[in-house]
Amino acid sequence: MIGELAEKLGLHRSLFLATKVWTSGKDAGLKSMERSLAVMKSKRIDLMQVHNLVDVQTHLATLREWKAQERTRYIGITHYTAGSHGEVSRVIEREKVDFVQINYSLMEREAEERVLRVAQDRGVAVIVNRPLGGGGLFGRVRGKPLPDWAKEFDCDSWAQFFLKWIVAHPAVTCAIPATSKVRSPDRQHAGRPWPDARCGDAGADNGRSCPAIIALRGRAAREDWRHDIFIHRLILRLQISSVAIESCHNCEDRRRRKH
């Protein structure tokens, strides 16, 4: 459906197409990837990932060939369980990949132990899946209002609150929340503004006096910061915990990829 709509509406140039190969064996992998090109109605995929590390060595070898042939712009690996983070980290250290997709949220923070650090050190872009904990985070805050100070950072829903915490991490490139409700994307939009490294430890007053926040409010009004991964045009920098802003960082640090 995505390929058909993109073709009919002439959207291919404005989309970042990402998909996965999830099978064993070189021939099966090639067949799967060729089918992805066919259904996307494109001669090139922006990002092709080896899903769940299935036959990862075989498929990465193929993907390197595809990248050299410009059939894919970027290659990567994925996994969705914390128990696999160790192997994910080893693959990042051992292989040259452009992206890694892993689970990370306020209720699944294991990626902080190694994966995010390794990815950042190696210059690997990070896509976060399950940023809302598979919906579990909403159960934990059901019936609880957002703290008043969250409005200062344009948070008007718990979804925005959770997503801003995610995309604030200096290693994170973007988050890909899933939804079964048409109205949810608007509620999940991260919004602006965002702080940076000048804030330091802003916990004492929830960041209200942070000079970076004050300066960036004006800056955000003048500049349009964009990122085209999965059509999320605004990737914002804000890290919030349930009690305070934990840390801030320079928003330029994560603009490592220009698409």
Buried (B, 14 or more C-beta within 10 A) or exposed (E): EBBEEBEEEEEBEEBBBBBBBBBEEEEBBBEBBEEBBEEBBBEBBBBBBBBBBBBBEBBBEBBBEBBEEEBBBBBBBBBBEBEBBEEBBEBBEEBEBBBBBBBBBBBBEBBEEBBBBBBBEBEBBBBBBBBBBBEEBBEEBEEEEBBEBBEBBBBEBBBBBBBBBBBBBBBBBBBBBEEEEEEBEEBBBBBBBBBBBBBEEBEEEBBEEBEBBEBBBEBBEEEEBEBBBBEBEBBBBBBBEEEBBBBBBBBEEBEEBEE
